Amino acid sequence: MTKWLLTLAAVMVLLSGCGEKSDRPSDNTTNPSTAPAPGESVTPPAKPEPFPAVSEPYHAEQAAANGDVVNVHGKLYNLDKWKLFLANLDVGVPDQVRITQYTDEGDPIFYELVYDGAEVIRYTYDNSRDKFGKDEGRPSTICRGIELEEDKERGSYYLLTGCENDTGTSFSFASEQLE
C-alpha cells in the first residue's frame, strides 16, 4: 500500500510541474531580438475567424458595435478588447483585434492584428476608405511582438516589433488613455 501511495504521489508531482507557468514575460511583448533573420520566413497563424463585415459608411458607432477598438480623435471605445489582446499575447492565447482609427475627415483606417498563440502576429493595414490617402492595397506582414514606447513629445504608444517587412511601421497605437 505504501509503495502505491508513493508512486501516486510521484506521478502527481510530475504532472503538476507540466502545467506551471513562468513568471517571466513572454518574448512576444518584450524582446525584439526574436525577429526573423534576413531571408528567414515564419509560419503564419492558423486561419482565424473573419473580422465582422465593414459596411459603407462605417461610422464609429458601427465599428464599436462590431467589437473594434475605436479611436475617434482621441475618444476611445472598447479598450477592454485591446487590454485583453495584450494579456492573451503575454500568456500565449490566440486572439485577434481590429483597431479602427478615424482621420480628421472622418474616414476609417483599419489595423488588424491576429495572434497565433505561439509566436507570430499577422498584421494587416487597410486605408482603402481614406478618401484623402493613397490606397496601399491592404498590405500585411508577420511580426514577433508588440512593445510599449515612451516619448516625451508623443507620450506612450504601442509599436510592432520584429516584422518581416516595412508594413509593420504603419502601426502605432497611443496608450495614454489606457493608463
C-alpha positions as CSV (number, residue, x, y, z in Angstrom):
1,M,0.0,0.0,0.0
2,T,2.8,2.4,0.9
3,K,4.5,1.7,-2.5
4,W,1.3,2.5,-4.3
5,L,0.9,5.8,-2.4
6,L,4.5,6.8,-3.1
7,T,4.1,6.0,-6.8
8,L,0.8,8.0,-7.0
9,A,2.5,11.0,-5.2
10,A,5.4,10.9,-7.6
11,V,3.1,10.9,-10.6
12,M,1.1,13.8,-9.2
13,V,4.3,15.9,-8.6
14,L,5.4,15.2,-12.2
15,L,2.0,16.2,-13.6
16,S,1.8,19.4,-11.6
17,G,5.1,20.5,-12.9
18,C,3.9,20.2,-16.5
19,G,1.2,22.9,-16.0
20,E,3.4,25.5,-14.3
21,K,3.5,29.0,-15.9
22,S,6.7,31.0,-15.9
23,D,6.7,34.4,-14.2
24,R,8.9,35.9,-16.9
25,P,7.1,37.9,-19.6
26,S,6.5,36.4,-23.0
27,D,9.0,37.1,-25.7
28,N,6.1,38.4,-27.8
29,T,5.8,41.6,-25.9
30,T,9.3,42.5,-24.7
31,N,12.1,41.0,-26.9
32,P,12.6,42.4,-30.4
33,S,15.6,40.1,-30.8
34,T,13.2,37.3,-31.8
35,A,12.8,38.9,-35.2
36,P,13.4,36.6,-38.2
37,A,16.9,36.6,-39.7
38,P,17.2,38.2,-43.1
39,G,15.6,35.8,-45.6
40,E,14.0,33.7,-42.8
41,S,10.3,33.2,-43.0
42,V,7.9,32.4,-40.2
43,T,4.8,30.3,-40.3
44,P,1.7,32.5,-40.4
45,P,-1.1,31.9,-37.9
46,A,-3.8,29.4,-38.5
47,K,-6.9,30.7,-40.2
48,P,-8.8,32.8,-37.6
49,E,-12.4,33.8,-37.6
50,P,-13.0,36.7,-40.0
51,F,-13.5,40.2,-38.6
52,P,-17.1,41.5,-38.8
53,A,-18.0,43.0,-42.2
54,V,-17.5,46.6,-42.8
55,S,-20.4,48.5,-44.3
56,E,-20.4,51.8,-46.2
57,P,-20.4,54.2,-44.4
58,Y,-18.6,52.7,-41.4
59,H,-19.3,55.1,-38.6
60,A,-17.6,54.8,-35.2
61,E,-20.8,53.6,-33.6
62,Q,-21.0,50.7,-36.0
63,A,-17.3,49.9,-35.5
64,A,-17.7,49.8,-31.7
65,A,-20.8,47.6,-32.1
66,N,-18.8,45.2,-34.3
67,G,-16.2,44.9,-31.4
68,D,-13.5,47.1,-33.0
69,V,-11.2,49.1,-30.7
70,V,-12.2,52.6,-31.9
71,N,-10.2,55.9,-31.8
72,V,-12.2,59.0,-33.0
73,H,-9.8,61.9,-32.5
74,G,-8.7,60.7,-29.0
75,K,-12.1,59.4,-27.9
76,L,-11.6,55.6,-27.4
77,Y,-14.1,52.8,-27.3
78,N,-13.7,49.1,-26.5
79,L,-10.3,49.5,-24.8
80,D,-11.1,46.3,-22.8
81,K,-10.6,44.4,-26.1
82,W,-7.1,45.9,-26.6
83,K,-6.2,45.1,-23.0
84,L,-7.4,41.5,-23.4
85,F,-5.4,41.1,-26.6
86,L,-2.3,42.3,-24.8
87,A,-3.0,39.9,-21.9
88,N,-3.6,37.0,-24.2
89,L,-0.3,37.8,-26.0
90,D,1.5,37.6,-22.7
91,V,0.1,34.1,-21.8
92,G,0.1,32.6,-25.3
93,V,-3.6,32.5,-26.0
94,P,-4.6,33.0,-29.7
95,D,-6.6,36.2,-30.2
96,Q,-7.3,39.0,-32.7
97,V,-8.3,42.6,-32.6
98,R,-9.2,45.2,-35.1
99,I,-8.4,48.9,-34.3
100,T,-10.4,51.4,-36.3
101,Q,-8.9,54.9,-36.2
102,Y,-10.7,57.9,-37.9
103,T,-9.0,60.6,-39.9
104,D,-9.7,64.3,-39.4
105,E,-12.2,64.0,-42.3
106,G,-14.0,61.0,-40.6
107,D,-12.6,58.2,-42.8
108,P,-11.8,54.9,-41.1
109,I,-8.4,53.3,-41.2
110,F,-8.1,49.7,-40.1
111,Y,-5.3,47.9,-38.2
112,E,-6.0,44.2,-37.9
113,L,-3.8,42.0,-35.6
114,V,-4.2,38.3,-35.4
115,Y,-2.0,36.4,-32.8
116,D,-1.5,32.7,-33.4
117,G,-1.0,31.9,-29.7
118,A,2.6,30.8,-30.2
119,E,5.0,33.2,-31.8
120,V,3.6,35.5,-34.5
121,I,1.2,38.3,-35.1
122,R,-0.2,38.8,-38.6
123,Y,-0.8,42.5,-39.1
124,T,-2.9,43.9,-41.9
125,Y,-3.1,47.6,-42.7
126,D,-6.2,48.9,-44.6
127,N,-6.5,52.6,-45.6
128,S,-8.8,51.9,-48.6
129,R,-11.6,54.0,-47.2
130,D,-9.4,57.1,-46.6
131,K,-10.6,59.4,-49.3
132,F,-7.6,61.7,-48.9
133,G,-4.9,59.0,-48.6
134,K,-3.2,56.7,-51.1
135,D,-4.8,53.3,-51.0
136,E,-2.0,50.9,-50.1
137,G,-4.0,47.7,-51.1
138,R,-4.3,46.1,-47.6
139,P,-0.6,45.1,-47.1
140,S,0.2,42.7,-44.3
141,T,3.2,41.3,-42.5
142,I,4.2,38.8,-39.8
143,C,5.6,40.4,-36.6
144,R,7.1,38.8,-33.5
145,G,5.7,41.2,-30.8
146,I,4.4,44.5,-29.5
147,E,6.3,47.0,-27.4
148,L,5.2,50.0,-25.4
149,E,7.4,53.0,-26.3
150,E,7.7,56.2,-24.3
151,D,8.4,59.5,-25.9
152,K,8.4,63.0,-24.3
153,E,6.6,64.6,-27.2
154,R,4.3,61.8,-28.3
155,G,3.6,60.1,-25.0
156,S,3.2,56.3,-24.7
157,Y,2.3,54.2,-27.7
158,Y,2.5,50.6,-28.9
159,L,4.6,49.5,-31.9
160,L,5.0,46.2,-33.6
161,T,8.5,44.6,-33.4
162,G,10.4,42.0,-35.4
163,C,8.3,42.5,-38.6
164,E,9.2,40.8,-41.9
165,N,8.7,44.0,-43.9
166,D,8.1,47.7,-43.6
167,T,4.3,47.3,-43.3
168,G,4.7,46.9,-39.6
169,T,5.9,50.6,-39.3
170,S,2.4,51.7,-40.2
171,F,1.1,50.5,-36.8
172,S,1.2,52.9,-33.8
173,F,-1.5,52.9,-31.1
174,A,-1.4,55.6,-28.4
175,S,-1.9,54.3,-24.9
176,E,-2.2,57.5,-22.9
177,Q,-5.9,56.9,-22.3
178,L,-5.2,53.3,-21.3
179,E,-3.4,54.0,-18.0
